[in-house]
Amino acid sequence: MPAVSLENVTKVYGEETVALDDISVHIPEGEFVVVLGPSGAGKSTLLRVLNGLTAPTEGEVRIGKDPVGGANSAVGMVFQMHYLIESMSAYRNALTGALGRTGYVRSLFSAYATEDKTAALEALDTVGLLSEAQQRAGSMSGGQKQRVGIARALVQNPDLLLADEPVASLDPKAASDVMGYMKSAAKERELTTIASLHQVNLAREFGDRFIGVRDGSVVFDGDRDALTMDAVDDIYYGDGGDEPPEALAENFEDESDEEEIPQ
Ligand SMILES: Nc1ncnc2c1ncn2[C@@H]1O[C@H](COP(=O)(O)OP(=O)(O)OP(=O)(O)O)[C@@H](O)[C@H]1O
């Protein structure tokens, strides 16, 4: 049984914005999948139907054998914006991942179970921040904050980890570090992971499998070897779409050269 399956999933916003158009995808347990595609392709919507925040207009989404319906604690989320509580330590932020088990009131009294505290420290260790556990989140770098966000999602003990452009606001070095930690966390825990990314180089480095989405449809589904430059161009620009700048550059003539420049 696949860890994640989407069967003929369509999502239409309002009257006519087809964000997902009859998508069927099956993802086995433990796979690290990267979703690629141009802006507006439907990547976020795909992640949102998986975490239950958006209901598909048609089709079925399952995590394991359970249909997704409503927000789902079996799904851990890492966002572009980390949404940490800046005044709290990395440890306390990671612990909030256990809120679903502890309940809000008990959390106010810091009445977390020892296993949740252990899970928070283990998750911080997984993302290389155990020695910074006591540091206030607000004083951490963007990359460290994102790693705390990953730790918080791990503490949830999810069946599926979703990351919506998790490194979009980081510099290349921090982005690569964060992706590295996310990948090793996923492998260590055999956690099925789906991340949307805009950086093709990072996607190639860390993904096991790549799903290319354009205009709400899956236009590519393959491994690293299949993700050639031509395949990337097709995902972003389409067969019949505008030519990418690199392709245009080969034969590009600037016709304005021939015009007389007014004195
Ligand atoms: N809540 C919404 N209401 C109406 N239309 C929406 C909503 N969310 C997304 N859309 C539309 O659905 C389509 C897919 O959007 P989505 O955000 O899933 O794309 P994306 O690939 O994640 O884009 P980006 O890379 O820019 O984040 C777009 O046309 C978008 O305008």
PDBQT file of the ligand as one rigid body, heavy atoms in Angstrom, charges set to zero:
ROOT
HETATM    1  N1  LIG A 301      -7.460  30.179  -2.211  1.00  0.00    +0.000 N 
HETATM    2  C1  LIG A 301      -7.471  30.337  -3.535  1.00  0.00    +0.000 A 
HETATM    3  N2  LIG A 301      -8.538  30.892  -4.143  1.00  0.00    +0.000 NA
HETATM    4  C2  LIG A 301      -8.583  31.041  -5.488  1.00  0.00    +0.000 A 
HETATM    5  N3  LIG A 301      -7.594  30.665  -6.322  1.00  0.00    +0.000 NA
HETATM    6  C3  LIG A 301      -6.501  30.107  -5.774  1.00  0.00    +0.000 A 
HETATM    7  C4  LIG A 301      -6.382  29.920  -4.343  1.00  0.00    +0.000 A 
HETATM    8  N4  LIG A 301      -5.178  29.348  -4.103  1.00  0.00    +0.000 NA
HETATM    9  C5  LIG A 301      -4.571  29.175  -5.289  1.00  0.00    +0.000 A 
HETATM   10  N5  LIG A 301      -5.360  29.635  -6.290  1.00  0.00    +0.000 N 
HETATM   11  C6  LIG A 301      -5.062  29.588  -7.733  1.00  0.00    +0.000 C 
HETATM   12  O1  LIG A 301      -4.796  28.225  -8.062  1.00  0.00    +0.000 OA
HETATM   13  C7  LIG A 301      -3.711  28.127  -8.971  1.00  0.00    +0.000 C 
HETATM   14  C8  LIG A 301      -2.614  27.285  -8.352  1.00  0.00    +0.000 C 
HETATM   15  O2  LIG A 301      -2.069  27.999  -7.240  1.00  0.00    +0.000 OA
HETATM   16  P1  LIG A 301      -0.957  27.375  -6.266  1.00  0.00    +0.000 P 
HETATM   17  O3  LIG A 301      -0.745  28.365  -5.172  1.00  0.00    +0.000 OA
HETATM   18  O4  LIG A 301      -1.334  26.006  -5.902  1.00  0.00    +0.000 OA
HETATM   19  O5  LIG A 301       0.314  27.355  -7.244  1.00  0.00    +0.000 OA
HETATM   20  P2  LIG A 301       1.863  27.202  -6.891  1.00  0.00    +0.000 P 
HETATM   21  O6  LIG A 301       2.412  26.300  -7.926  1.00  0.00    +0.000 OA
HETATM   22  O7  LIG A 301       2.035  26.804  -5.478  1.00  0.00    +0.000 OA
HETATM   23  O8  LIG A 301       2.404  28.677  -7.123  1.00  0.00    +0.000 OA
HETATM   24  P3  LIG A 301       3.647  29.420  -6.402  1.00  0.00    +0.000 P 
HETATM   25  O9  LIG A 301       4.882  28.693  -6.831  1.00  0.00    +0.000 OA
HETATM   26  O10 LIG A 301       3.575  30.804  -6.971  1.00  0.00    +0.000 OA
HETATM   27  O11 LIG A 301       3.403  29.358  -4.929  1.00  0.00    +0.000 OA
HETATM   28  C9  LIG A 301      -3.294  29.558  -9.294  1.00  0.00    +0.000 C 
HETATM   29  O12 LIG A 301      -3.982  29.959 -10.459  1.00  0.00    +0.000 OA
HETATM   30  C10 LIG A 301      -3.784  30.347  -8.106  1.00  0.00    +0.000 C 
HETATM   31  O13 LIG A 301      -4.053  31.686  -8.453  1.00  0.00    +0.000 OA
ENDROOT
TORSDOF 0
